[in-house]
Amino acid sequence: MMEPWKEEQMTKLEARITGGVADTEEIHWTEFKQAFKDSFTNANRKQEAFNNLIKLKHGPDRLDIFIAEFKRLATAAEVQLDDHGTIYHFKQGLKPGLMQAIIASNAYTPQNPWTTFKGWEENARSCHLKWIHGQEFKRQNDNRRQGLYQALRIKPKSASQPGRRTTAQGGNTMDIDTMRGPELSDKQKAELMAN
């Protein structure tokens, strides 16, 4: 494939020189670069960029990277950021929890949602930043709780039963300890079993 292309470029170069264009002119290089791009760059670049754009998902805690990559792919796919379809794919790529936070925010009005990419981007950043601040507070509370467990020599809940709370704690599991009466003697146990 290269040999015929190379011969074609040599023929065009000779024709330009024969036609009176000096061999030191910039036009030769410009024509060569354009011919190379036309022949060897990926013809499906736009379509591949669009396919990657609609598959793009917001990764773990990396909103800035997601937004930068989304904009890069939109530019490569030659789609406008403010197009309804582009905004739709942006919303689809966000984490569901972040999208819910945006909708639940005071800035969002269902009757008049943002029609620009910038509106969605700014509010996604704002809600994500709130989440980051919440995570810092949560970590601080987890650290305090861990210190309290250690100070009181209490075992934290096991990971295998994270949601098991007794009814006294607001859960659904029966609190057997609250139902126990005083310890029975062997004689009392025997009488109860006989009855």
N, C-alpha and C positions, 0 to 999 in steps of 0.2 A: 504494500500500500504506500510506503514511503517513497519508493523509487519513482513511480509515476508522478506523485505530487511534487517531488523535487525537480523532476524534468520540466513539469509545467511551470514552476516558479522561475526556473532558469530561462525558459523560453520567454516568459513575460518580462523578466529583467532585461534580456537582450533586446526585446522589442522596444522597451522604454528608452534604452540607451541609443538604439538605432534611430528612434524617433526624435532624438535631440536632447534628451534629459541627461545631464552630466551624471557620471557614476558616483559622484560625491553628494548628490542631492538626497535630502531627508525622505522624499517621496518613496524611494526604493524600500527603505526600512519600514515606513508606515504601511505600505502595500503588503510587504512580507508578513508583518505582525497580524494584520487583519486577515490575511489568507490563512495563516496558521490557526488563529482563533476560530475562524469559520469551519475549518476542516477537522480540528482535533479537540476542541472543547466539547464537553458533554452536551449533546443536543437535548437531552432530557433533563437538564439541570433545573429548569423551572418546575417541571412536574415532580421531580424528586424532592425539591425543596418544599413544595406544597404538601406532598405526602408526609414528609417528616414534620411539617408544621401541624397537621391535624392529628398526628400521633404523639406529639410532644406532651409530656406530663410534668407537673411540678414535683420535683424530687424532695427528699427529706430536708426540710428547713432551708431550702435554697431558692427563695423566691427571686432574688436578683438575677441569678443564673438563668432561671426559667424565663424571665422577662427579656433578658438580653438575647437569649437564643431564639425566643419567639420573634423578636423584632428582626433579627438577622435572617431567619428563614422567610419571614414575610417579604423582606426586601429581595431576597434571592428568588422567591416565587412570583415577584412583581404583583403582589396584592396590596391594596391600601389598608392601613391599620384601622381606619375608621369605618371600613365596610362592615355591614351587619354580619356577614359570614365570618369575617376575621375575628370580630369581637366574640361571636358565638364559640369559635374554636378556642379562643383565649379562655373563656369561662369554662369550657369543657376540660381544658388542661389543668386548671387549678385544682388543688386538693378539695374534696367535697366539704370538709370542715371549714376551710377558708371561704369557700363560696357561700356557705350558710352564714358565716360571720358577716360577710359583706351585705347579704340580703337583710340580716337582722340589724345592721348598723343604722343609726339615725340618719345618715347621709343618703340612704337608699330610699327611693320612692317608687313603688311598683307602677303607679300611673305614669310616671315620667322617668324611666331609668336613663342612665347616662348613654348618650349616643356616640360618644367619642372613646377611642381607645385610652386616651389620657385619663378620663374619668374613672374607668375601670382599673387602670394601672395604679392610680393614686390611692384609690380606696382599698385595693388589694394590699398595697404596701402598708397602709394605715392599720388595717385589721391584722396583718401579719405581725406588725410591730407590737400591737396590743397583746397578741398571743405570746410573743417572745418575752415581754415583760411579765405576763402571767406565769410563764414557765420558770422564770427566775424566782418569783415568789413561791411557786409550788416547790421548787428545789430547796429553798430556804426552809419551808415548812417540813418537807421530808427530812431534812438534816436535823431540824429541831426534834421532830418525832423520834428519829433514830437515837438521838442523844437522850431523850426521855426514856425510851425503852432500856437503854443501857444503864442509865442512872437508877431506874426502878427495878432493874434486872427482870424485865418482862420480855418474853419472846414475841417478836412481831408476828403478824399473821403469816401463815405459810403461803407460798406462791400457788400451791395446789388448791387452796380454798380462799381466794382473795375476796370473794363477795359474801362469805358466810357470816351473817350477823344474826344474833339472837333477837327474839321479839322485844326484849328489853332494850336492845340497841337500835331498834327500828327496822330489823330485818324480818325474815320469814321463818328462821330456824327456831324451833322450840327451845326455850331456856329451861333446861331440866333442873339446874341448880336452884332456881327460884321455887320450884315445885316441891323440893325435898323438905320433909319435916325433920324432926329430931331423929337421931340414930335410934334404931330399935334393938332391943336385946334379942338374943336367940329365942327366948321363951315367947316374946311378943310376935316375932316373925312366925314361929310355929303355929300360934293361935290364929294369926291372920291367914296363913296358908290353909289351915283346917277349915276355917269359915268359908 
